[in-house]
Amino acid sequence: MATKVNNQSVSRIRRTPITQRSHAYLRLPELSSLALVISAVIVGLFALMEASFSTFILFFAFLLFGSLIVGRKDTVASDLFLEVYSIVAISAVVLYWIYIARYGSPYYIGGSDDLAYELWAEDVVRKLGIFEYGNIRGVVVNPWHNSVGYVYLLSLLYRLGELFDGFHTMIPRLFNGMCLGLLSVFSYRLAMRLRFERWRSVTIALFSGLLPIMVYNAIHTFRDVFIALILIIGVYLWTPRQDFSYSGSSRLKRWTVTILLALVVSEIRYYHSLVILIVAFVGDIFARERKPSNRLQTLYAFAAIVLATIVLFALRNDILGIFEQLNDSQEGYTAYRIGLSQGLGAYVFATPPPLGYILRIGYALISPLPTLSFQVERLLLSLGTLFQYFFLPFLALGFLWAIRQRSLWPLFTGFTLLFLGMALFTFAERHIVPFMPLAVILVALGYERYRHLRIPIWLALYWLGIGVFVLYILLR
């Protein structure tokens, strides 16, 4: 829970006695153990039915690898990882059979980006050696392909499967489950760093890992959960403790890790690597405690600004090219979404800027748009969006609170860049995943401070939702 954040600003969040709320994490060991046993049985039966020994072995390999990263010192974090990973594994098996029954194929709509990525990964294995990363462009994919890193990552998973009895599409989905479990752990640790009570941090972590849109994207061969994991690690690295404690040596380590993370993401989704670097810059220069008498700190900030100016000037042509690409990307996605959308969506995407930008931001906040469907996964996504809808005011309140607290600037910077990038440029449903964990923390910040207003807020949202629903029906 947020407490004192600087000498002038003290949180007024009312503390709930730990004895009244500790049940939120005291049952984690039981629940995580039960989920792990059930998932192991289900994955084992699935592997037996599919004659895929590699799926069964790698289920435990990812479990072990993720557990080693989390460590056993923090048992709460370990239990969180086990619970999220197990639930994702169960969900992956269920969705696999739903897709087989519906499409005759285990892929989204019978075969989309998920299938394409796996076919590219197979080509890499068949045509190139493990160290021939530079030849993927041109040999396997187009020279301008924007996610060669993910293709290569999948090719490594493909090679892992071939160590046993061959690759199976469940392998990358279990890998995504491991990534989502780790993301949940870092959400928990970030919440603890922000001084939430432990039970509240556990709640934040579970929402970050188990919201329907997070699980749904994890159980496909999509890159978004892996990217979201790297992004939240970047935010965690540059969010200071509430006493602003940093050491000179840790700064060098953080920058080293940050640059490595940015390099990895640049090969998977380039623009998100820029987000990591901007979050690091904000965290290092602006989120630190500023002391007027500290000349070294002032000199450091001045030098960083000068260096950034020189880099921007030297790379001005490349930067202009990036903005041109963003503009082209926006126009392409706009045309694509207009072709797909009906009713309210078609109106939003057809509206020119600047009003169109405002409408897109509002539409993004209630996406994926809830719909009545007999498809269980779409129904769950709709229920998840309805749940998100009733916490939107607390997202706004938490966002405004974060702006006023320098220690929270890496958090709101990361969320703002990721959200606006999705709302104004790509508007792909999957691109909600990278900013969702940050949104959950901002919601928790807003809810803790203004929960005494929750009843009038929810009543107002209820009637607003009724009005929007009527408008949606009229525009269909």
C-alpha positions as CSV (number, residue, x, y, z in Angstrom):
1,M,0.0,0.0,0.0
2,A,1.3,3.5,-0.8
3,T,2.6,5.3,2.2
4,K,5.0,8.2,2.5
5,V,6.3,9.1,-0.9
6,N,8.3,12.2,-0.1
7,N,8.7,14.8,2.6
8,Q,5.8,16.9,1.5
9,S,3.3,14.2,0.3
10,V,1.7,11.6,2.5
11,S,-0.8,9.1,1.3
12,R,-4.2,9.2,2.9
13,I,-5.0,5.6,2.0
14,R,-6.8,3.9,4.8
15,R,-5.0,0.8,6.0
16,T,-7.1,-2.3,6.3
17,P,-6.0,-4.5,9.2
18,I,-3.9,-7.4,8.0
19,T,-5.9,-9.9,10.1
20,Q,-9.0,-9.1,8.1
21,R,-7.5,-9.6,4.7
22,S,-4.7,-12.1,5.1
23,H,-6.8,-14.9,3.7
24,A,-6.1,-13.5,0.3
25,Y,-2.7,-15.1,0.3
26,L,-2.7,-17.6,3.2
27,R,-4.6,-20.0,1.0
28,L,-2.2,-19.6,-1.9
29,P,-0.1,-22.7,-1.1
30,E,-3.2,-24.9,-1.1
31,L,-4.7,-23.4,-4.2
32,S,-1.4,-23.5,-6.1
33,S,-0.7,-27.1,-5.2
34,L,-4.2,-28.1,-6.2
35,A,-3.9,-26.2,-9.5
36,L,-0.5,-27.8,-10.2
37,V,-1.8,-31.4,-9.6
38,I,-4.8,-30.8,-11.8
39,S,-2.8,-29.2,-14.6
40,A,-0.2,-32.0,-14.5
41,V,-3.0,-34.6,-14.8
42,I,-4.7,-32.8,-17.7
43,V,-1.5,-32.1,-19.6
44,G,-0.4,-35.7,-19.0
45,L,-3.7,-37.0,-20.5
46,F,-3.4,-34.6,-23.3
47,A,0.1,-35.6,-24.1
48,L,-1.0,-39.3,-24.1
49,M,-3.9,-38.6,-26.4
50,E,-1.7,-36.6,-28.8
51,A,1.2,-39.0,-28.5
52,S,3.4,-36.0,-27.7
53,F,6.0,-36.9,-25.0
54,S,7.7,-33.6,-25.7
55,T,4.7,-31.7,-24.4
56,F,4.6,-33.5,-21.1
57,I,8.4,-33.1,-20.6
58,L,8.5,-29.4,-21.5
59,F,5.5,-28.7,-19.2
60,F,7.7,-29.7,-16.3
61,A,10.8,-28.1,-17.8
62,F,9.1,-24.7,-18.1
63,L,7.7,-25.2,-14.5
64,L,11.2,-25.9,-13.2
65,F,12.8,-23.0,-15.2
66,G,10.2,-20.5,-14.0
67,S,10.5,-21.7,-10.4
68,L,14.2,-21.2,-10.5
69,I,13.8,-17.6,-11.8
70,V,11.3,-16.8,-9.0
71,G,13.3,-18.6,-6.3
72,R,12.0,-20.2,-3.1
73,K,12.8,-17.5,-0.6
74,D,9.6,-15.6,-1.4
75,T,7.1,-18.4,-1.0
76,V,4.2,-16.1,-2.0
77,A,5.8,-15.3,-5.3
78,S,6.5,-19.0,-5.9
79,D,2.9,-19.9,-5.2
80,L,1.7,-17.1,-7.5
81,F,3.8,-18.5,-10.4
82,L,2.6,-22.1,-9.9
83,E,-1.1,-21.0,-9.8
84,V,-1.0,-18.8,-12.9
85,Y,1.2,-21.3,-14.9
86,S,-1.1,-24.2,-14.0
87,I,-4.3,-22.3,-14.9
88,V,-2.9,-21.3,-18.2
89,A,-1.8,-24.8,-19.0
90,I,-5.3,-26.1,-18.2
91,S,-6.9,-23.3,-20.3
92,A,-4.5,-24.1,-23.3
93,V,-5.7,-27.7,-23.4
94,V,-9.3,-26.7,-23.2
95,L,-9.0,-24.2,-26.0
96,Y,-7.1,-26.6,-28.1
97,W,-10.0,-29.0,-28.1
98,I,-12.5,-26.2,-28.6
99,Y,-10.7,-25.1,-31.7
100,I,-10.3,-28.7,-33.0
101,A,-14.1,-29.2,-32.7
102,R,-14.9,-25.8,-34.3
103,Y,-12.3,-25.4,-37.0
104,G,-10.6,-28.8,-37.3
105,S,-7.4,-27.0,-36.4
106,P,-6.0,-25.9,-33.0
107,Y,-5.3,-22.3,-34.2
108,Y,-7.1,-19.0,-33.9
109,I,-9.9,-19.0,-36.6
110,G,-8.4,-22.1,-38.0
111,G,-5.0,-20.5,-38.7
112,S,-3.8,-16.9,-38.3
113,D,-0.6,-15.3,-37.1
114,D,-0.1,-18.2,-34.6
115,L,0.1,-20.7,-37.3
116,A,2.3,-18.5,-39.5
117,Y,4.8,-18.1,-36.7
118,E,5.1,-21.8,-36.1
119,L,5.5,-22.5,-39.8
120,W,8.3,-19.9,-40.0
121,A,10.0,-21.4,-37.0
122,E,9.8,-24.8,-38.7
123,D,11.5,-23.3,-41.8
124,V,14.3,-21.8,-39.6
125,V,15.0,-25.3,-38.2
126,R,14.9,-27.0,-41.5
127,K,16.9,-24.4,-43.5
128,L,19.3,-22.7,-41.0
129,G,21.6,-23.6,-38.2
130,I,21.0,-22.5,-34.6
131,F,23.5,-19.7,-34.9
132,E,22.4,-18.4,-38.3
133,Y,20.0,-15.7,-36.9
134,G,21.1,-13.1,-39.4
135,N,20.0,-15.2,-42.3
136,I,16.3,-15.5,-41.2
137,R,15.5,-12.3,-43.0
138,G,15.6,-13.1,-46.7
139,V,15.7,-16.9,-46.3
140,V,12.6,-17.6,-44.2
141,V,10.8,-14.2,-43.9
142,N,10.8,-10.9,-45.8
143,P,13.7,-8.6,-45.2
144,W,11.4,-6.0,-43.6
145,H,9.8,-8.5,-41.2
146,N,9.2,-6.8,-37.8
147,S,9.4,-9.8,-35.4
148,V,12.3,-12.0,-36.5
149,G,13.3,-12.3,-32.8
150,Y,10.0,-14.1,-32.0
151,V,10.4,-16.4,-35.0
152,Y,13.9,-17.3,-33.8
153,L,12.6,-17.9,-30.2
154,L,9.9,-20.2,-31.6
155,S,12.6,-22.0,-33.6
156,L,14.5,-22.7,-30.3
157,L,11.3,-24.1,-28.8
158,Y,10.9,-26.2,-32.0
159,R,14.4,-27.6,-31.5
160,L,13.6,-28.4,-27.9
161,G,10.6,-30.4,-29.0
162,E,12.7,-32.3,-31.5
163,L,15.0,-33.4,-28.7
164,F,12.2,-35.8,-27.7
165,D,9.5,-36.9,-30.1
166,G,8.9,-33.7,-32.1
167,F,7.4,-30.2,-31.9
168,H,3.8,-29.7,-30.8
169,T,1.8,-26.4,-30.9
170,M,1.2,-26.8,-27.2
171,I,4.9,-26.1,-26.4
172,P,4.9,-22.4,-27.2
173,R,1.6,-22.0,-25.4
174,L,3.1,-23.6,-22.3
175,F,6.1,-21.3,-22.7
176,N,3.7,-18.3,-22.8
177,G,2.1,-19.7,-19.6
178,M,5.5,-19.6,-17.9
179,C,6.0,-16.0,-19.1
180,L,2.5,-15.1,-17.7
181,G,3.4,-16.7,-14.4
182,L,6.6,-14.7,-14.2
183,L,4.7,-11.5,-15.2
184,S,2.3,-12.1,-12.3
185,V,5.3,-12.4,-10.0
186,F,6.8,-9.1,-11.2
187,S,3.4,-7.4,-10.8
188,Y,3.4,-8.7,-7.2
189,R,6.9,-7.5,-6.6
190,L,6.2,-4.1,-8.1
191,A,3.1,-3.7,-5.9
192,M,5.2,-4.6,-2.9
193,R,7.8,-2.0,-3.9
194,L,5.0,0.5,-4.0
195,R,4.1,-0.4,-0.4
196,F,0.8,-2.1,-1.0
197,E,-0.1,-4.6,1.7
198,R,0.8,-8.1,0.9
199,W,-2.8,-9.3,0.4
200,R,-3.4,-6.4,-2.0
201,S,-0.2,-7.2,-3.9
202,V,-1.3,-10.8,-4.3
203,T,-4.7,-9.6,-5.6
204,I,-2.9,-7.3,-8.1
205,A,-0.7,-10.1,-9.3
206,L,-3.7,-12.5,-9.8
207,F,-5.6,-10.0,-11.8
208,S,-2.5,-9.2,-13.9
209,G,-2.0,-12.9,-14.6
210,L,-5.6,-14.2,-14.8
211,L,-7.7,-11.6,-16.5
212,P,-9.4,-13.3,-19.4
213,I,-7.5,-11.2,-22.0
214,M,-4.2,-12.2,-20.5
215,V,-4.9,-15.9,-20.4
216,Y,-6.5,-15.9,-23.8
217,N,-3.5,-14.4,-25.5
218,A,-1.1,-16.7,-23.6
219,I,-2.8,-19.8,-24.9
220,H,-2.0,-18.9,-28.5
221,T,1.3,-18.7,-30.2
222,F,1.4,-14.9,-29.9
223,R,4.3,-12.7,-28.9
224,D,2.4,-10.2,-26.7
225,V,2.7,-12.0,-23.3
226,F,6.5,-12.4,-23.7
227,I,6.8,-8.6,-24.6
228,A,4.6,-7.7,-21.6
229,L,6.9,-9.7,-19.3
230,I,10.0,-7.8,-20.5
231,L,8.1,-4.4,-20.3
232,I,7.0,-4.9,-16.7
233,I,10.6,-6.0,-15.7
234,G,11.7,-2.7,-17.2
235,V,9.2,-0.7,-15.2
236,Y,10.1,-2.7,-12.1
237,L,13.8,-1.9,-12.5
238,W,13.2,1.9,-12.7
239,T,10.4,2.3,-10.1
240,P,12.3,3.4,-6.9
241,R,11.3,2.3,-3.5
242,Q,9.2,4.9,-1.6
243,D,12.3,6.1,0.2
244,F,13.9,6.7,-3.3
245,S,16.8,4.4,-2.3
246,Y,19.2,3.9,-5.2
247,S,22.9,3.1,-5.2
248,G,25.5,4.1,-7.7
249,S,26.5,0.5,-8.5
250,S,22.8,-0.6,-9.0
251,R,22.3,2.2,-11.5
252,L,24.9,0.7,-13.8
253,K,23.4,-2.8,-13.4
254,R,19.9,-1.5,-14.2
255,W,21.1,0.3,-17.3
256,T,23.0,-2.8,-18.5
257,V,19.9,-5.0,-18.0
258,T,17.6,-2.3,-19.6
259,I,19.8,-2.1,-22.7
260,L,19.7,-5.9,-23.1
261,L,16.0,-6.0,-22.7
262,A,15.5,-3.2,-25.2
263,L,17.8,-5.1,-27.7
264,V,15.7,-8.2,-27.3
265,V,12.4,-6.4,-27.7
266,S,13.6,-4.4,-30.7
267,E,13.8,-7.7,-32.6
268,I,10.3,-8.7,-31.6
269,R,8.3,-5.4,-31.7
270,Y,10.6,-2.4,-32.3
271,Y,8.5,0.4,-30.9
272,H,8.2,-1.3,-27.5
273,S,12.0,-1.2,-27.2
274,L,11.7,2.6,-27.3
275,V,9.1,2.4,-24.5
276,I,11.6,0.6,-22.3
277,L,14.3,3.2,-22.9
278,I,12.0,6.1,-22.3
279,V,10.8,4.5,-19.0
280,A,14.4,4.0,-18.0
281,F,15.2,7.7,-18.8
282,V,12.2,8.9,-16.8
283,G,13.0,6.7,-13.9
284,D,16.7,7.6,-13.8
285,I,16.4,11.4,-14.3
286,F,12.9,12.4,-12.9
287,A,11.8,9.6,-10.5
288,R,14.9,10.0,-8.3
289,E,14.9,12.2,-5.3
290,R,16.2,15.6,-6.3
291,K,18.4,17.5,-3.9
292,P,19.2,21.1,-4.8
293,S,22.5,20.9,-3.0
294,N,23.6,17.8,-4.9
295,R,25.7,19.3,-7.7
296,L,26.7,15.8,-9.0
297,Q,23.0,14.9,-9.5
298,T,22.4,18.2,-11.3
299,L,25.4,17.7,-13.5
300,Y,24.3,14.1,-14.3
301,A,20.9,15.3,-15.4
302,F,22.3,18.1,-17.5
303,A,24.8,15.7,-19.2
304,A,22.0,13.2,-19.9
305,I,19.9,16.0,-21.5
306,V,22.8,17.2,-23.6
307,L,23.6,13.6,-24.7
308,A,19.9,13.0,-25.6
309,T,19.9,16.2,-27.7
310,I,23.0,15.2,-29.6
311,V,21.6,11.7,-30.3
312,L,18.2,13.2,-31.4
313,F,20.0,15.6,-33.8
314,A,22.3,12.9,-35.2
315,L,19.5,10.5,-35.8
316,R,16.9,13.1,-36.8
317,N,16.4,11.5,-40.3
318,D,15.9,8.0,-38.7
319,I,13.5,9.4,-36.2
320,L,11.5,11.2,-38.9
321,G,11.4,7.9,-40.7
322,I,10.0,6.2,-37.6
323,F,7.3,8.8,-37.4
324,E,6.5,8.3,-41.1
325,Q,6.3,4.5,-40.5
326,L,4.0,5.2,-37.5
327,N,1.8,7.3,-39.7
328,D,1.7,4.7,-42.5
329,S,1.0,2.0,-39.9
330,Q,-1.9,4.1,-38.4
331,E,-3.4,4.6,-41.9
332,G,-3.1,0.9,-42.7
333,Y,-4.6,-0.3,-39.4
334,T,-7.4,2.3,-39.7
335,A,-8.4,1.0,-43.2
336,Y,-8.1,-2.6,-41.8
337,R,-10.3,-1.8,-38.8
338,I,-12.9,0.0,-40.9
339,G,-13.2,-3.1,-43.1
340,L,-13.7,-5.3,-40.0
341,S,-15.9,-3.1,-37.8
342,Q,-19.6,-2.5,-37.8
343,G,-21.8,0.0,-36.0
344,L,-20.0,1.9,-33.3
345,G,-16.6,0.6,-34.3
346,A,-17.0,1.6,-37.9
347,Y,-18.0,5.1,-36.8
348,V,-15.0,5.4,-34.4
349,F,-12.4,4.4,-37.0
350,A,-14.0,6.4,-39.8
351,T,-14.0,9.7,-37.8
352,P,-11.0,11.9,-38.8
353,P,-8.7,13.4,-36.2
354,P,-8.6,15.1,-33.8
355,L,-12.1,13.9,-32.7
356,G,-11.2,10.4,-34.0
357,Y,-8.3,10.2,-31.6
358,I,-10.6,11.0,-28.7
359,L,-13.1,8.4,-29.8
360,R,-10.4,5.8,-30.2
361,I,-9.1,6.3,-26.7
362,G,-12.6,5.9,-25.3
363,Y,-13.2,2.8,-27.5
364,A,-9.9,1.3,-26.4
365,L,-10.9,1.5,-22.8
366,I,-13.9,-0.8,-23.4
367,S,-12.1,-3.2,-25.8
368,P,-12.6,-6.0,-26.7
369,L,-16.2,-4.8,-27.0
370,P,-18.5,-7.1,-25.0
371,T,-20.7,-9.2,-27.2
372,L,-23.2,-12.0,-26.6
373,S,-21.7,-15.1,-28.0
374,F,-22.0,-18.9,-27.8
375,Q,-18.2,-19.2,-28.1
376,V,-17.0,-19.7,-24.6
377,E,-13.7,-17.8,-25.1
378,R,-15.5,-14.7,-26.5
379,L,-18.0,-14.8,-23.6
380,L,-15.2,-14.8,-21.1
381,L,-13.4,-12.0,-22.9
382,S,-16.7,-10.0,-22.8
383,L,-17.1,-10.7,-19.0
384,G,-13.5,-9.5,-18.5
385,T,-14.2,-6.3,-20.4
386,L,-17.4,-5.6,-18.3
387,F,-15.3,-6.1,-15.2
388,Q,-12.7,-3.7,-16.5
389,Y,-15.4,-1.2,-17.4
390,F,-16.5,-0.8,-13.7
391,F,-13.0,0.1,-12.7
392,L,-12.2,2.6,-15.4
393,P,-12.9,5.6,-13.0
394,F,-10.3,4.2,-10.6
395,L,-7.8,3.8,-13.4
396,A,-8.3,7.6,-14.2
397,L,-8.0,8.4,-10.5
398,G,-4.9,6.2,-10.0
399,F,-3.3,7.8,-13.2
400,L,-3.8,11.3,-11.8
401,W,-2.4,10.3,-8.5
402,A,0.7,8.7,-10.2
403,I,1.4,12.0,-12.0
404,R,1.8,13.8,-8.7
405,Q,4.2,11.3,-7.3
406,R,7.7,11.2,-8.9
407,S,8.3,7.7,-7.7
408,L,5.4,6.5,-9.8
409,W,6.5,8.2,-13.1
410,P,8.0,5.1,-14.6
411,L,4.7,3.3,-14.0
412,F,2.4,6.0,-15.6
413,T,4.9,6.7,-18.4
414,G,5.0,3.0,-19.4
415,F,1.2,2.8,-19.3
416,T,0.7,6.0,-21.2
417,L,3.0,5.1,-24.1
418,L,1.7,1.6,-24.4
419,F,-1.9,2.6,-24.2
420,L,-1.7,5.4,-26.7
421,G,0.4,3.3,-29.0
422,M,-2.4,0.8,-29.1
423,A,-5.3,3.2,-29.2
424,L,-4.0,5.6,-31.8
425,F,-1.9,3.4,-34.0
426,T,-2.5,-0.4,-34.1
427,F,-5.7,-0.9,-32.1
428,A,-5.1,-4.7,-32.2
429,E,-6.9,-6.5,-29.4
430,R,-3.7,-8.4,-28.6
431,H,-1.8,-5.2,-27.9
432,I,-3.9,-4.6,-24.8
433,V,-1.8,-7.2,-23.1
434,P,1.5,-5.2,-22.6
435,F,-0.2,-2.4,-20.7
436,M,-2.8,-4.4,-18.8
437,P,-0.6,-5.2,-15.7
438,L,0.4,-1.5,-15.4
439,A,-3.3,-0.6,-15.6
440,V,-4.2,-3.0,-12.8
441,I,-1.7,-1.3,-10.5
442,L,-3.0,2.1,-11.4
443,V,-6.6,0.9,-10.7
444,A,-5.4,-0.4,-7.3
445,L,-3.9,3.0,-6.5
446,G,-7.1,4.8,-7.4
447,Y,-9.3,2.3,-5.6
448,E,-7.3,2.4,-2.4
449,R,-7.6,6.2,-2.2
450,Y,-11.3,6.6,-3.4
451,R,-13.0,3.4,-2.5
452,H,-15.4,5.3,-0.3
453,L,-16.9,6.7,-3.5
454,R,-17.3,3.3,-5.2
455,I,-21.1,3.0,-4.9
456,P,-22.0,6.4,-6.5
457,I,-19.2,5.8,-9.1
458,W,-20.6,2.3,-10.0
459,L,-24.2,3.6,-10.2
460,A,-23.1,6.4,-12.6
461,L,-21.2,3.9,-14.7
462,Y,-24.2,1.6,-14.8
463,W,-26.5,4.2,-16.3
464,L,-23.7,5.4,-18.6
465,G,-23.2,1.8,-19.8
466,I,-27.0,1.5,-20.5
467,G,-26.8,4.7,-22.6
468,V,-23.7,3.5,-24.5
469,F,-25.4,0.1,-25.2
470,V,-28.5,1.8,-26.6
471,L,-26.3,4.0,-28.8
472,Y,-24.4,0.9,-30.0
473,I,-27.7,-0.9,-30.9
474,L,-28.9,2.2,-32.8
475,L,-25.6,2.4,-34.8
476,R,-25.5,-1.3,-35.8
